[in-house]
Amino acid sequence: IGKGMPGADNILIYNNGQGRPDGDYSTINEIVPPLNRQKTYDFTIGTAYGPTESVWIYKAANPTDFYGMNISGTQRLANGNTLICEGPNGRFFEVTESKQIVWEYINPVAAGIILSQEDPIPSSPMGQKNQVFRCYRYAPDYPGLAGNNLTPGNPIEKDAYPITLKNPETNPSCFQVWSTAHKNEIFVSFSLDVTANVYLHFYDLSGKKLFTRYHQQLSSGIHQLNMNLATFTDRTSSMNILYAVLDISTANNIQQFKKQIIIP
């Protein structure tokens, strides 16, 4: 771990974990190297090098949910969080010291092909084709970035939905979305003047589509929906801001409305 970082001079290890007695799963282990006064390691024949325990370990709540049998890597960040690259699955995520995932991202480039958000990841006998050897985060003041344009570009994903934050409340009153103190619950209400094909999508702030609730033809009238986000994905409950996008398609026109949801 680099100078100035929390845990500086400790060693951060991505333990791939293949062949564990209790099954295959990966962990991130932070150890304090047991250096002597000469800054070397003491060794007694017939024993293993120390230390015997880690000072910090990350593993998934269900251990086998986090497993990279090869490649992969990890990096301690200045804010004390830890960046993890689960290489064989092309997955990057950041965890806090208390082991909470604050964001994650799946590499959408597989064997040179850019995928849409909901496309399945192609695989081969060697694993998924979106594998990433390692990833690093560089701060804006990193010397290698000096003199370069750091303006964010377009999403990498093909056909990613563009989220505009400047004016999120552009939809009419017929489309209402709100949440309750129970952070996993969302209520949706909208009205239709005629029978229409309706799509109700939910996105996070990065523009990643999380799930689609409606994908069907609905009759005219008022439609109401009460959803528990945990029934769609166990990772959505960590979101604090979502966007609901309602697409209404009739024989004569197509309308799209957008609503921001702030979850308590």
Steps between C-alpha positions, in 0.01 A plus 500: 500500500646832390627781716230734626227238460312346792699190595816633333781242476262213572460241226163464324446161339240375253470140611348322199396216728497207260508166684393614846379213722161671540456581130632741239460870587721807505595735783694822538751468785695785657802397703762681705840367389689378811828675426789489746737788572700422188179530293516132409291201602589258777461138407511186709560174315192281502257790536329744262576867459272732696265657565249240611196729457376783278415841643213541249316255275232552239284214376146488370212432740450185294871424440458332161333816359850653480747276320774570248704187447784686326627848404309771704639761741428752773601855596466704821356846432567831671151505657569170676286296263636207300467462123463140381528350152335158469688429180344189344152657526601849389361646821630808682365611837594712799443408864523703819702406806176353640477286182201671339496516118462865395505445123573229246539478126512214248735539203269520194776425246523131415761381248501846341120519473314773692187363666171661596408517867281191503697283259629171642878483536637250245730232634750243379667194657745749655223700671308818424623708209492831690789405728724777638848433633502787751363850556628811677347829606696819436420825680444814286833640626696192387808636314441281199166675438646853499416693186230255391129567453322320787144580389292179531409346167206289387406170668697200381190283466322478168160675506546623859213717616617864536411641843467880515514640854430866421126460449377162622141611564377543142210255517130585548307439821349177365827320581580494872774306678578518871664297774431439868713491811546131423790555259423198281142605414399710201147598392416584138179649361418606142195542279434403139243664273502205260630145487877512456820299517674597824860457611610605850878499543718585799851643467772608742676836474769362270237410240517127567166327460422305815175330404176531301168462680243539221541370147141448394182648356279677755145629468393861552456620858708546813770244574671470838790286607667428834847349466756358738838556332654203676283270285681623188862507613672467834735785405235764428429557869832683533389765248385838632399664173334326205332614181171354381440526126149439362468426126146514359454384140173526305417465133544875451789606721763410757543690825775472761484640853768507764479526879773521763455292815681583822488203736520588873 
